[in-house]
Amino acid sequence: MTDSILKKLNLKSGPSGRAIAQPMDQSLVEMLYQHLTLERKASAQYFAISIWFAERDLNGFSGFFKQESFDEHEHANNFAKYLVARGQTVVLQDLTAPKQSWDSIEDVIAEAFQMEADVTTSIHQIYSVAERTGDTRTNVFLDPIIEGQTQSEDNLANILSRVKFANNQPSAILIIDGEVQPN
Ligand SMILES: [Fe+2]
């Protein structure tokens, strides 16, 4: 829609020039940019983890984290689409190189779990700013995402427990590797 039509109809437009029903608080937009970056970082980190397992012929773990990497990319895409839907432009920030070396499988899974917990914390922070600024649409958008985070954390906590039980015994690790399934 052109600017003049929007003006004629007395509609507001956002930074991208699209019609918007409700402007967004700038601090909320900034937090969404940062969160989108966090999802892209998580995608890159899971990709690195998938490669680490492939190098060790643990194909079950590798496939699981490859899928996790795709899922995180999809999450980043959801945040981008949401910003577009709200008439915002999307700013893609710099990414640092992911970590590629670990001492043990347990360390890898523990870090993956911590990364999911950090993503959830970021969503909680956005949630409270959305509430404070009366942006109910953002709260509704985030609700199913928070549910998904709880499932991801549960899944990784379960894998972490089993890896701990295995106590680095190759036969036990191979059994877990055969059972770990991409979501
Ligand atoms: Fe995610």
Backbone and ligand atoms as CSV (ligand in chain L), in Angstrom:
chain,resi,resn,atom,element,x,y,z
A,1,MET,N,N,0.847,-1.202,0.000
A,1,MET,CA,C,0.000,0.000,0.000
A,1,MET,C,C,0.885,1.257,0.000
A,2,THR,N,N,0.560,2.229,-0.858
A,2,THR,CA,C,1.416,3.426,-0.878
A,2,THR,C,C,1.109,4.310,0.330
A,3,ASP,N,N,2.069,5.185,0.631
A,3,ASP,CA,C,1.914,6.101,1.769
A,3,ASP,C,C,0.664,6.948,1.666
A,4,SER,N,N,0.382,7.436,0.411
A,4,SER,CA,C,-0.765,8.346,0.250
A,4,SER,C,C,-2.085,7.630,0.529
A,5,ILE,N,N,-2.179,6.356,0.116
A,5,ILE,CA,C,-3.410,5.595,0.402
A,5,ILE,C,C,-3.564,5.406,1.906
A,6,LEU,N,N,-2.427,5.053,2.557
A,6,LEU,CA,C,-2.460,4.867,4.011
A,6,LEU,C,C,-2.927,6.140,4.704
A,7,LYS,N,N,-2.416,7.290,4.213
A,7,LYS,CA,C,-2.784,8.583,4.822
A,7,LYS,C,C,-4.273,8.855,4.611
A,8,LYS,N,N,-4.750,8.583,3.384
A,8,LYS,CA,C,-6.155,8.816,3.037
A,8,LYS,C,C,-7.080,8.016,3.948
A,9,LEU,N,N,-6.655,6.774,4.221
A,9,LEU,CA,C,-7.470,5.899,5.071
A,9,LEU,C,C,-7.188,6.138,6.559
A,10,ASN,N,N,-6.250,7.064,6.817
A,10,ASN,CA,C,-5.875,7.374,8.195
A,10,ASN,C,C,-5.275,6.170,8.935
A,11,LEU,N,N,-4.479,5.382,8.187
A,11,LEU,CA,C,-3.833,4.209,8.794
A,11,LEU,C,C,-2.385,4.543,9.127
A,12,LYS,N,N,-1.895,3.942,10.210
A,12,LYS,CA,C,-0.485,4.146,10.578
A,12,LYS,C,C,0.378,3.176,9.765
A,13,SER,N,N,1.620,3.583,9.507
A,13,SER,CA,C,2.545,2.643,8.870
A,13,SER,C,C,3.787,2.496,9.748
A,14,GLY,N,N,4.387,1.307,9.668
A,14,GLY,CA,C,5.570,1.014,10.481
A,14,GLY,C,C,6.847,1.370,9.736
A,15,PRO,N,N,8.012,1.092,10.335
A,15,PRO,CA,C,9.300,1.410,9.695
A,15,PRO,C,C,9.461,0.798,8.303
A,16,SER,N,N,8.818,-0.358,8.056
A,16,SER,CA,C,8.954,-0.984,6.735
A,16,SER,C,C,7.994,-0.376,5.724
A,17,GLY,N,N,7.090,0.508,6.165
A,17,GLY,CA,C,6.123,1.136,5.261
A,17,GLY,C,C,4.812,0.376,5.162
A,18,ARG,N,N,4.729,-0.796,5.794
A,18,ARG,CA,C,3.474,-1.560,5.769
A,18,ARG,C,C,2.503,-0.978,6.799
A,19,ALA,N,N,1.213,-1.213,6.547
A,19,ALA,CA,C,0.191,-0.751,7.491
A,19,ALA,C,C,0.359,-1.490,8.821
A,20,ILE,N,N,0.218,-0.774,9.906
A,20,ILE,CA,C,0.286,-1.437,11.214
A,20,ILE,C,C,-0.916,-1.045,12.068
A,21,ALA,N,N,-1.399,-2.038,12.841
A,21,ALA,CA,C,-2.534,-1.799,13.728
A,21,ALA,C,C,-2.069,-1.182,15.040
A,22,GLN,N,N,-0.868,-1.564,15.488
A,22,GLN,CA,C,-0.351,-1.070,16.780
A,22,GLN,C,C,1.161,-0.888,16.677
A,23,PRO,N,N,1.661,0.322,16.904
A,23,PRO,CA,C,3.115,0.512,16.885
A,23,PRO,C,C,3.765,-0.317,17.992
A,24,MET,N,N,5.053,-0.610,17.820
A,24,MET,CA,C,5.759,-1.374,18.851
A,24,MET,C,C,6.735,-0.478,19.592
A,25,ASP,N,N,6.864,-0.737,20.871
A,25,ASP,CA,C,7.848,-0.042,21.691
A,25,ASP,C,C,9.249,-0.368,21.150
A,26,GLN,N,N,10.102,0.655,20.992
A,26,GLN,CA,C,11.417,0.431,20.379
A,26,GLN,C,C,12.280,-0.536,21.191
A,27,SER,N,N,12.163,-0.481,22.526
A,27,SER,CA,C,12.978,-1.402,23.344
A,27,SER,C,C,12.546,-2.847,23.112
A,28,LEU,N,N,11.251,-3.036,22.862
A,28,LEU,CA,C,10.742,-4.380,22.575
A,28,LEU,C,C,11.287,-4.874,21.225
A,29,VAL,N,N,11.300,-3.973,20.238
A,29,VAL,CA,C,11.833,-4.320,18.912
A,29,VAL,C,C,13.310,-4.719,19.032
A,30,GLU,N,N,14.077,-3.916,19.802
A,30,GLU,CA,C,15.510,-4.213,19.990
A,30,GLU,C,C,15.710,-5.586,20.629
A,31,MET,N,N,14.856,-5.900,21.618
A,31,MET,CA,C,14.969,-7.198,22.288
A,31,MET,C,C,14.650,-8.331,21.320
A,32,LEU,N,N,13.702,-8.097,20.437
A,32,LEU,CA,C,13.355,-9.126,19.440
A,32,LEU,C,C,14.502,-9.331,18.450
A,33,TYR,N,N,15.190,-8.248,18.085
A,33,TYR,CA,C,16.382,-8.379,17.215
A,33,TYR,C,C,17.440,-9.243,17.897
A,34,GLN,N,N,17.667,-8.921,19.181
A,34,GLN,CA,C,18.697,-9.662,19.921
A,34,GLN,C,C,18.310,-11.130,20.070
A,35,HIS,N,N,17.021,-11.349,20.273
A,35,HIS,CA,C,16.579,-12.741,20.417
A,35,HIS,C,C,16.723,-13.501,19.098
A,36,LEU,N,N,16.378,-12.830,18.003
A,36,LEU,CA,C,16.535,-13.458,16.685
A,36,LEU,C,C,18.006,-13.861,16.480
A,37,THR,N,N,18.914,-13.009,16.924
A,37,THR,CA,C,20.350,-13.319,16.830
A,37,THR,C,C,20.696,-14.546,17.681
A,38,LEU,N,N,20.082,-14.612,18.866
A,38,LEU,CA,C,20.327,-15.758,19.763
A,38,LEU,C,C,19.883,-17.070,19.101
A,39,GLU,N,N,18.761,-17.045,18.406
A,39,GLU,CA,C,18.270,-18.250,17.705
A,39,GLU,C,C,19.240,-18.631,16.579
A,40,ARG,N,N,19.758,-17.625,15.862
A,40,ARG,CA,C,20.718,-17.908,14.779
A,40,ARG,C,C,22.032,-18.450,15.348
A,41,LYS,N,N,22.418,-17.916,16.519
A,41,LYS,CA,C,23.629,-18.419,17.193
A,41,LYS,C,C,23.424,-19.872,17.606
A,42,ALA,N,N,22.237,-20.164,18.148
A,42,ALA,CA,C,21.927,-21.532,18.585
A,42,ALA,C,C,21.970,-22.473,17.382
A,43,SER,N,N,21.450,-22.009,16.245
A,43,SER,CA,C,21.469,-22.829,15.030
A,43,SER,C,C,22.918,-23.147,14.625
A,44,ALA,N,N,23.776,-22.125,14.640
A,44,ALA,CA,C,25.191,-22.318,14.277
A,44,ALA,C,C,25.883,-23.238,15.285
A,45,GLN,N,N,25.529,-23.075,16.577
A,45,GLN,CA,C,26.161,-23.903,17.613
A,45,GLN,C,C,25.749,-25.367,17.471
A,46,TYR,N,N,24.475,-25.618,17.202
A,46,TYR,CA,C,24.020,-26.998,17.013
A,46,TYR,C,C,24.637,-27.612,15.757
A,47,PHE,N,N,24.835,-26.792,14.733
A,47,PHE,CA,C,25.487,-27.275,13.516
A,47,PHE,C,C,26.903,-27.749,13.861
A,48,ALA,N,N,27.617,-26.944,14.663
A,48,ALA,CA,C,28.978,-27.296,15.093
A,48,ALA,C,C,28.963,-28.579,15.928
A,49,ILE,N,N,27.961,-28.717,16.781
A,49,ILE,CA,C,27.861,-29.927,17.623
A,49,ILE,C,C,27.587,-31.157,16.742
A,50,SER,N,N,26.711,-30.980,15.757
A,50,SER,CA,C,26.402,-32.080,14.838
A,50,SER,C,C,27.677,-32.558,14.127
A,51,ILE,N,N,28.505,-31.621,13.712
A,51,ILE,CA,C,29.766,-31.960,13.037
A,51,ILE,C,C,30.708,-32.692,14.010
A,52,TRP,N,N,30.780,-32.185,15.243
A,52,TRP,CA,C,31.654,-32.797,16.264
A,52,TRP,C,C,31.301,-34.282,16.451
A,53,PHE,N,N,30.004,-34.581,16.515
A,53,PHE,CA,C,29.583,-35.981,16.671
A,53,PHE,C,C,29.853,-36.795,15.403
A,54,ALA,N,N,29.646,-36.173,14.232
A,54,ALA,CA,C,29.906,-36.886,12.964
A,54,ALA,C,C,31.385,-37.271,12.880
A,55,GLU,N,N,32.262,-36.397,13.345
A,55,GLU,CA,C,33.704,-36.680,13.325
A,55,GLU,C,C,34.053,-37.884,14.207
A,56,ARG,N,N,33.166,-38.176,15.182
A,56,ARG,CA,C,33.410,-39.292,16.106
A,56,ARG,C,C,32.537,-40.502,15.791
A,57,ASP,N,N,31.918,-40.479,14.604
A,57,ASP,CA,C,31.054,-41.587,14.142
A,57,ASP,C,C,29.878,-41.876,15.067
A,58,LEU,N,N,29.427,-40.847,15.772
A,58,LEU,CA,C,28.223,-41.004,16.592
A,58,LEU,C,C,27.068,-40.376,15.799
A,59,ASN,N,N,26.554,-41.186,14.861
A,59,ASN,CA,C,25.633,-40.636,13.859
A,59,ASN,C,C,24.252,-40.300,14.407
A,60,GLY,N,N,23.849,-40.992,15.483
A,60,GLY,CA,C,22.552,-40.683,16.098
A,60,GLY,C,C,22.577,-39.281,16.696
A,61,PHE,N,N,23.588,-39.005,17.513
A,61,PHE,CA,C,23.743,-37.672,18.107
A,61,PHE,C,C,23.897,-36.616,17.006
A,62,SER,N,N,24.691,-36.959,15.982
A,62,SER,CA,C,24.942,-35.997,14.909
A,62,SER,C,C,23.638,-35.617,14.202
A,63,GLY,N,N,22.818,-36.638,13.909
A,63,GLY,CA,C,21.532,-36.382,13.236
A,63,GLY,C,C,20.587,-35.577,14.121
A,64,PHE,N,N,20.602,-35.901,15.412
A,64,PHE,CA,C,19.750,-35.173,16.366
A,64,PHE,C,C,20.101,-33.686,16.361
A,65,PHE,N,N,21.411,-33.375,16.441
A,65,PHE,CA,C,21.801,-31.961,16.516
A,65,PHE,C,C,21.697,-31.262,15.160
A,66,LYS,N,N,21.789,-32.021,14.073
A,66,LYS,CA,C,21.555,-31.404,12.756
A,66,LYS,C,C,20.106,-30.903,12.696
A,67,GLN,N,N,19.188,-31.753,13.158
A,67,GLN,CA,C,17.771,-31.351,13.176
A,67,GLN,C,C,17.554,-30.162,14.122
A,68,GLU,N,N,18.229,-30.187,15.274
A,68,GLU,CA,C,18.116,-29.063,16.225
A,68,GLU,C,C,18.583,-27.764,15.555
A,69,SER,N,N,19.654,-27.863,14.759
A,69,SER,CA,C,20.172,-26.688,14.058
A,69,SER,C,C,19.117,-26.134,13.095
A,70,PHE,N,N,18.465,-27.044,12.338
A,70,PHE,CA,C,17.396,-26.610,11.417
A,70,PHE,C,C,16.253,-25.962,12.209
A,71,ASP,N,N,15.895,-26.581,13.344
A,71,ASP,CA,C,14.779,-26.063,14.155
A,71,ASP,C,C,15.074,-24.647,14.638
A,72,GLU,N,N,16.320,-24.419,15.064
A,72,GLU,CA,C,16.674,-23.077,15.554
A,72,GLU,C,C,16.604,-22.055,14.416
A,73,HIS,N,N,17.001,-22.488,13.232
A,73,HIS,CA,C,16.898,-21.579,12.079
A,73,HIS,C,C,15.432,-21.230,11.821
A,74,GLU,N,N,14.584,-22.225,11.961
A,74,GLU,CA,C,13.139,-22.010,11.779
A,74,GLU,C,C,12.606,-21.034,12.854
A,75,HIS,N,N,13.124,-21.174,14.086
A,75,HIS,CA,C,12.707,-20.242,15.144
A,75,HIS,C,C,13.115,-18.806,14.776
A,76,ALA,N,N,14.350,-18.658,14.278
A,76,ALA,CA,C,14.812,-17.324,13.857
A,76,ALA,C,C,13.886,-16.774,12.773
A,77,ASN,N,N,13.512,-17.650,11.846
A,77,ASN,CA,C,12.603,-17.253,10.768
A,77,ASN,C,C,11.245,-16.806,11.328
A,78,ASN,N,N,10.759,-17.506,12.347
A,78,ASN,CA,C,9.470,-17.129,12.958
A,78,ASN,C,C,9.534,-15.725,13.553
A,79,PHE,N,N,10.660,-15.417,14.199
A,79,PHE,CA,C,10.800,-14.076,14.778
A,79,PHE,C,C,10.879,-13.019,13.675
A,80,ALA,N,N,11.586,-13.338,12.584
A,80,ALA,CA,C,11.675,-12.386,11.460
A,80,ALA,C,C,10.286,-12.150,10.865
A,81,LYS,N,N,9.548,-13.244,10.670
A,81,LYS,CA,C,8.200,-13.122,10.084
A,81,LYS,C,C,7.275,-12.323,10.995
A,82,TYR,N,N,7.455,-12.527,12.296
A,82,TYR,CA,C,6.619,-11.785,13.250
A,82,TYR,C,C,6.914,-10.285,13.163
A,83,LEU,N,N,8.192,-9.929,13.101
A,83,LEU,CA,C,8.561,-8.508,12.997
A,83,LEU,C,C,7.986,-7.902,11.705
A,84,VAL,N,N,8.056,-8.640,10.610
A,84,VAL,CA,C,7.495,-8.162,9.334
A,84,VAL,C,C,5.979,-7.975,9.478
A,85,ALA,N,N,5.337,-8.954,10.102
A,85,ALA,CA,C,3.878,-8.882,10.284
A,85,ALA,C,C,3.473,-7.657,11.101
A,86,ARG,N,N,4.385,-7.204,11.955
A,86,ARG,CA,C,4.098,-6.038,12.795
A,86,ARG,C,C,4.607,-4.737,12.162
A,87,GLY,N,N,4.973,-4.802,10.880
A,87,GLY,CA,C,5.380,-3.588,10.154
A,87,GLY,C,C,6.796,-3.128,10.431
A,88,GLN,N,N,7.589,-3.994,11.094
A,88,GLN,CA,C,8.968,-3.625,11.431
A,88,GLN,C,C,9.927,-4.091,10.334
A,89,THR,N,N,11.108,-3.472,10.298
A,89,THR,CA,C,12.172,-4.008,9.455
A,89,THR,C,C,12.935,-5.033,10.311
A,90,VAL,N,N,13.706,-5.875,9.660
A,90,VAL,CA,C,14.453,-6.902,10.394
A,90,VAL,C,C,15.949,-6.603,10.294
A,91,VAL,N,N,16.595,-6.487,11.443
A,91,VAL,CA,C,18.038,-6.228,11.460
A,91,VAL,C,C,18.756,-7.529,11.818
A,92,LEU,N,N,19.628,-7.984,10.922
A,92,LEU,CA,C,20.407,-9.200,11.195
A,92,LEU,C,C,21.781,-8.787,11.718
A,93,GLN,N,N,22.062,-9.208,12.941
A,93,GLN,CA,C,23.306,-8.787,13.596
A,93,GLN,C,C,24.444,-9.792,13.343
A,94,ASP,N,N,25.675,-9.365,13.661
A,94,ASP,CA,C,26.857,-10.227,13.493
A,94,ASP,C,C,26.750,-11.493,14.346
A,95,LEU,N,N,27.307,-12.569,13.824
A,95,LEU,CA,C,27.386,-13.814,14.597
A,95,LEU,C,C,28.856,-14.147,14.844
A,96,THR,N,N,29.162,-14.582,16.056
A,96,THR,CA,C,30.536,-15.042,16.316
A,96,THR,C,C,30.625,-16.523,15.935
A,97,ALA,N,N,31.835,-17.012,15.713
A,97,ALA,CA,C,32.011,-18.423,15.344
A,97,ALA,C,C,31.574,-19.315,16.509
A,98,PRO,N,N,30.898,-20.431,16.224
A,98,PRO,CA,C,30.485,-21.320,17.321
A,98,PRO,C,C,31.668,-22.072,17.919
A,99,LYS,N,N,31.486,-22.553,19.141
A,99,LYS,CA,C,32.509,-23.370,19.802
A,99,LYS,C,C,32.597,-24.727,19.083
A,100,GLN,N,N,33.802,-25.247,18.929
A,100,GLN,CA,C,33.953,-26.525,18.216
A,100,GLN,C,C,34.759,-27.573,18.958
A,101,SER,N,N,35.166,-27.278,20.216
A,101,SER,CA,C,35.895,-28.341,20.910
A,101,SER,C,C,35.383,-28.495,22.339
A,102,TRP,N,N,35.260,-29.766,22.720
A,102,TRP,CA,C,34.784,-30.129,24.054
A,102,TRP,C,C,35.610,-31.292,24.572
A,103,ASP,N,N,35.591,-31.467,25.913
A,103,ASP,CA,C,36.356,-32.565,26.512
A,103,ASP,C,C,35.573,-33.875,26.561
A,104,SER,N,N,34.243,-33.762,26.585
A,104,SER,CA,C,33.451,-35.001,26.710
A,104,SER,C,C,32.046,-34.788,26.145
A,105,ILE,N,N,31.374,-35.898,25.892
A,105,ILE,CA,C,29.987,-35.843,25.403
A,105,ILE,C,C,29.107,-35.149,26.446
A,106,GLU,N,N,29.385,-35.456,27.698
A,106,GLU,CA,C,28.605,-34.840,28.786
A,106,GLU,C,C,28.717,-33.311,28.731
A,107,ASP,N,N,29.926,-32.814,28.478
A,107,ASP,CA,C,30.127,-31.356,28.366
A,107,ASP,C,C,29.294,-30.771,27.219
A,108,VAL,N,N,29.277,-31.478,26.099
A,108,VAL,CA,C,28.523,-30.998,24.933
A,108,VAL,C,C,27.041,-30.877,25.270
A,109,ILE,N,N,26.495,-31.948,25.846
A,109,ILE,CA,C,25.046,-31.965,26.124
A,109,ILE,C,C,24.713,-30.940,27.218
A,110,ALA,N,N,25.593,-30.829,28.231
A,110,ALA,CA,C,25.354,-29.853,29.305
A,110,ALA,C,C,25.324,-28.436,28.723
A,111,GLU,N,N,26.222,-28.154,27.785
A,111,GLU,CA,C,26.235,-26.816,27.165
A,111,GLU,C,C,25.006,-26.573,26.321
A,112,ALA,N,N,24.570,-27.630,25.613
A,112,ALA,CA,C,23.350,-27.500,24.797
A,112,ALA,C,C,22.158,-27.190,25.705
A,113,PHE,N,N,22.098,-27.882,26.847
A,113,PHE,CA,C,21.008,-27.640,27.803
A,113,PHE,C,C,21.050,-26.191,28.298
A,114,GLN,N,N,22.255,-25.724,28.652
A,114,GLN,CA,C,22.404,-24.350,29.148
A,114,GLN,C,C,21.999,-23.336,28.080
A,115,MET,N,N,22.322,-23.645,26.825
A,115,MET,CA,C,21.974,-22.737,25.725
A,115,MET,C,C,20.449,-22.604,25.608
A,116,GLU,N,N,19.742,-23.737,25.721
A,116,GLU,CA,C,18.273,-23.690,25.663
A,116,GLU,C,C,17.719,-22.880,26.839
A,117,ALA,N,N,18.312,-23.085,28.021
A,117,ALA,CA,C,17.848,-22.345,29.201
A,117,ALA,C,C,18.062,-20.841,28.995
A,118,ASP,N,N,19.186,-20.461,28.365
A,118,ASP,CA,C,19.459,-19.036,28.094
A,118,ASP,C,C,18.450,-18.465,27.091
A,119,VAL,N,N,18.094,-19.271,26.087
A,119,VAL,CA,C,17.082,-18.839,25.105
A,119,VAL,C,C,15.753,-18.592,25.826
A,120,THR,N,N,15.405,-19.500,26.741
A,120,THR,CA,C,14.147,-19.357,27.483
A,120,THR,C,C,14.175,-18.080,28.337
A,121,THR,N,N,15.302,-17.812,28.988
A,121,THR,CA,C,15.432,-16.593,29.801
A,121,THR,C,C,15.202,-15.359,28.936
A,122,SER,N,N,15.794,-15.358,27.744
A,122,SER,CA,C,15.624,-14.223,26.830
A,122,SER,C,C,14.145,-14.037,26.480
A,123,ILE,N,N,13.453,-15.148,26.230
A,123,ILE,CA,C,12.014,-15.058,25.891
A,123,ILE,C,C,11.225,-14.505,27.090
A,124,HIS,N,N,11.570,-14.961,28.294
A,124,HIS,CA,C,10.877,-14.453,29.490
A,124,HIS,C,C,11.050,-12.941,29.617
A,125,GLN,N,N,12.270,-12.461,29.322
A,125,GLN,CA,C,12.532,-11.009,29.421
A,125,GLN,C,C,11.693,-10.236,28.401
A,126,ILE,N,N,11.605,-10.777,27.177
A,126,ILE,CA,C,10.777,-10.117,26.154
A,126,ILE,C,C,9.318,-10.127,26.603
A,127,TYR,N,N,8.921,-11.260,27.168
A,127,TYR,CA,C,7.534,-11.424,27.618
A,127,TYR,C,C,7.154,-10.335,28.621
A,128,SER,N,N,8.051,-10.083,29.577
A,128,SER,CA,C,7.691,-9.096,30.602
A,128,SER,C,C,7.697,-7.673,30.028
A,129,VAL,N,N,8.590,-7.380,29.088
A,129,VAL,CA,C,8.577,-6.047,28.457
A,129,VAL,C,C,7.304,-5.894,27.608
A,130,ALA,N,N,6.891,-6.971,26.935
A,130,ALA,CA,C,5.645,-6.927,26.141
A,130,ALA,C,C,4.454,-6.630,27.055
A,131,GLU,N,N,4.461,-7.259,28.226
A,131,GLU,CA,C,3.374,-7.017,29.188
A,131,GLU,C,C,3.389,-5.566,29.660
A,132,ARG,N,N,4.596,-5.095,29.974
A,132,ARG,CA,C,4.748,-3.734,30.502
A,132,ARG,C,C,4.327,-2.683,29.489
A,133,THR,N,N,4.556,-2.965,28.197
A,133,THR,CA,C,4.232,-1.977,27.165
A,133,THR,C,C,2.861,-2.239,26.536
A,134,GLY,N,N,2.108,-3.162,27.125
A,134,GLY,CA,C,0.741,-3.424,26.650
A,134,GLY,C,C,0.687,-4.041,25.255
A,135,ASP,N,N,1.758,-4.779,24.892
A,135,ASP,CA,C,1.810,-5.394,23.564
A,135,ASP,C,C,1.352,-6.858,23.649
A,136,THR,N,N,0.049,-7.032,23.801
A,136,THR,CA,C,-0.514,-8.377,23.999
A,136,THR,C,C,-0.209,-9.312,22.831
A,137,ARG,N,N,-0.165,-8.738,21.626
A,137,ARG,CA,C,0.123,-9.575,20.440
A,137,ARG,C,C,1.439,-10.330,20.616
A,138,THR,N,N,2.434,-9.637,21.178
A,138,THR,CA,C,3.743,-10.291,21.377
A,138,THR,C,C,3.642,-11.391,22.429
A,139,ASN,N,N,2.881,-11.163,23.480
A,139,ASN,CA,C,2.709,-12.205,24.501
A,139,ASN,C,C,2.064,-13.454,23.889
A,140,VAL,N,N,1.043,-13.229,23.060
A,140,VAL,CA,C,0.337,-14.356,22.424
A,140,VAL,C,C,1.292,-15.100,21.482
A,141,PHE,N,N,2.111,-14.327,20.749
A,141,PHE,CA,C,3.106,-14.925,19.845
A,141,PHE,C,C,4.102,-15.799,20.625
A,142,LEU,N,N,4.490,-15.320,21.819
A,142,LEU,CA,C,5.521,-16.027,22.596
A,142,LEU,C,C,5.005,-17.250,23.350
A,143,ASP,N,N,3.706,-17.290,23.645
A,143,ASP,CA,C,3.166,-18.395,24.466
A,143,ASP,C,C,3.562,-19.794,23.965
A,144,PRO,N,N,3.265,-20.128,22.686
A,144,PRO,CA,C,3.644,-21.491,22.237
A,144,PRO,C,C,5.151,-21.698,22.172
A,145,ILE,N,N,5.905,-20.597,22.022
A,145,ILE,CA,C,7.374,-20.700,21.960
A,145,ILE,C,C,7.919,-21.113,23.324
A,146,ILE,N,N,7.325,-20.553,24.388
A,146,ILE,CA,C,7.753,-20.911,25.753
A,146,ILE,C,C,7.460,-22.392,26.017
A,147,GLU,N,N,6.308,-22.853,25.528
A,147,GLU,CA,C,5.951,-24.268,25.678
A,147,GLU,C,C,6.992,-25.149,24.961
A,148,GLY,N,N,7.382,-24.727,23.764
A,148,GLY,CA,C,8.393,-25.460,22.991
A,148,GLY,C,C,9.730,-25.499,23.717
A,149,GLN,N,N,10.079,-24.402,24.390
A,149,GLN,CA,C,11.343,-24.351,25.138
A,149,GLN,C,C,11.342,-25.359,26.280
A,150,THR,N,N,10.197,-25.454,26.975
A,150,THR,CA,C,10.101,-26.406,28.089
A,150,THR,C,C,10.333,-27.823,27.569
A,151,GLN,N,N,9.775,-28.131,26.393
A,151,GLN,CA,C,9.966,-29.467,25.800
A,151,GLN,C,C,11.433,-29.700,25.421
A,152,SER,N,N,12.069,-28.678,24.829
A,152,SER,CA,C,13.480,-28.815,24.437
A,152,SER,C,C,14.359,-29.048,25.666
A,153,GLU,N,N,14.086,-28.281,26.738
A,153,GLU,CA,C,14.877,-28.430,27.964
A,153,GLU,C,C,14.689,-29.827,28.555
A,154,ASP,N,N,13.455,-30.307,28.544
A,154,ASP,CA,C,13.148,-31.635,29.080
A,154,ASP,C,C,13.901,-32.703,28.285
A,155,ASN,N,N,13.855,-32.565,26.959
A,155,ASN,CA,C,14.512,-33.519,26.071
A,155,ASN,C,C,16.023,-33.570,26.323
A,156,LEU,N,N,16.644,-32.400,26.419
A,156,LEU,CA,C,18.093,-32.355,26.622
A,156,LEU,C,C,18.471,-32.811,28.031
A,157,ALA,N,N,17.628,-32.505,29.026
A,157,ALA,CA,C,17.895,-32.961,30.399
A,157,ALA,C,C,17.874,-34.486,30.439
A,158,ASN,N,N,16.953,-35.084,29.684
A,158,ASN,CA,C,16.852,-36.537,29.619
A,158,ASN,C,C,18.106,-37.145,28.976
A,159,ILE,N,N,18.537,-36.569,27.862
A,159,ILE,CA,C,19.752,-37.069,27.193
A,159,ILE,C,C,20.963,-36.906,28.117
A,160,LEU,N,N,21.032,-35.766,28.817
A,160,LEU,CA,C,22.151,-35.506,29.731
A,160,LEU,C,C,22.196,-36.551,30.851
A,161,SER,N,N,21.031,-36.865,31.414
A,161,SER,CA,C,20.982,-37.877,32.490
A,161,SER,C,C,21.505,-39.212,31.986
A,162,ARG,N,N,21.074,-39.605,30.773
A,162,ARG,CA,C,21.480,-40.909,30.240
A,162,ARG,C,C,22.982,-40.936,29.912
A,163,VAL,N,N,23.480,-39.815,29.412
A,163,VAL,CA,C,24.922,-39.745,29.118
A,163,VAL,C,C,25.721,-39.839,30.427
A,164,LYS,N,N,25.193,-39.224,31.494
A,164,LYS,CA,C,25.869,-39.307,32.805
A,164,LYS,C,C,25.890,-40.745,33.303
A,165,PHE,N,N,24.741,-41.449,33.156
A,165,PHE,CA,C,24.679,-42.864,33.568
A,165,PHE,C,C,25.739,-43.674,32.826
A,166,ALA,N,N,25.916,-43.351,31.545
A,166,ALA,CA,C,26.834,-44.116,30.693
A,166,ALA,C,C,28.276,-43.990,31.181
A,167,ASN,N,N,28.569,-42.868,31.856
A,167,ASN,CA,C,29.872,-42.665,32.472
A,167,ASN,C,C,31.041,-42.962,31.507
A,168,ASN,N,N,30.875,-42.480,30.275
A,168,ASN,CA,C,31.907,-42.620,29.226
A,168,ASN,C,C,32.217,-44.055,28.787
A,169,GLN,N,N,31.360,-45.013,29.149
A,169,GLN,CA,C,31.601,-46.379,28.658
A,169,GLN,C,C,31.133,-46.461,27.209
A,170,PRO,N,N,32.041,-46.844,26.285
A,170,PRO,CA,C,31.686,-46.836,24.860
A,170,PRO,C,C,30.423,-47.635,24.534
A,171,SER,N,N,30.245,-48.810,25.158
A,171,SER,CA,C,29.073,-49.635,24.811
A,171,SER,C,C,27.778,-48.909,25.190
A,172,ALA,N,N,27.794,-48.249,26.339
A,172,ALA,CA,C,26.599,-47.519,26.775
A,172,ALA,C,C,26.351,-46.294,25.883
A,173,ILE,N,N,27.420,-45.601,25.523
A,173,ILE,CA,C,27.287,-44.418,24.645
A,173,ILE,C,C,26.708,-44.831,23.294
A,174,LEU,N,N,27.174,-45.991,22.781
A,174,LEU,CA,C,26.674,-46.453,21.481
A,174,LEU,C,C,25.185,-46.789,21.541
A,175,ILE,N,N,24.732,-47.311,22.686
A,175,ILE,CA,C,23.294,-47.606,22.830
A,175,ILE,C,C,22.501,-46.290,22.796
A,176,ILE,N,N,22.967,-45.290,23.528
A,176,ILE,CA,C,22.261,-43.988,23.540
A,176,ILE,C,C,22.291,-43.379,22.139
A,177,ASP,N,N,23.432,-43.488,21.473
A,177,ASP,CA,C,23.554,-42.944,20.116
A,177,ASP,C,C,22.524,-43.575,19.176
A,178,GLY,N,N,22.259,-44.855,19.390
A,178,GLY,CA,C,21.274,-45.551,18.546
A,178,GLY,C,C,19.846,-45.155,18.868
A,179,GLU,N,N,19.641,-44.634,20.069
A,179,GLU,CA,C,18.274,-44.309,20.491
A,179,GLU,C,C,17.897,-42.840,20.326
A,180,VAL,N,N,18.901,-41.961,20.313
A,180,VAL,CA,C,18.617,-40.531,20.190
A,180,VAL,C,C,18.006,-40.265,18.824
A,181,GLN,N,N,16.832,-39.719,18.837
A,181,GLN,CA,C,16.107,-39.493,17.581
A,181,GLN,C,C,15.857,-38.016,17.374
A,182,PRO,N,N,16.039,-37.530,16.114
A,182,PRO,CA,C,15.641,-36.143,15.852
A,182,PRO,C,C,14.145,-35.970,16.148
A,183,ASN,N,N,13.756,-34.810,16.657
A,183,ASN,CA,C,12.335,-34.557,16.985
A,183,ASN,C,C,11.457,-34.614,15.741
L,1,LIG,FE,FE,14.990,-21.896,19.439
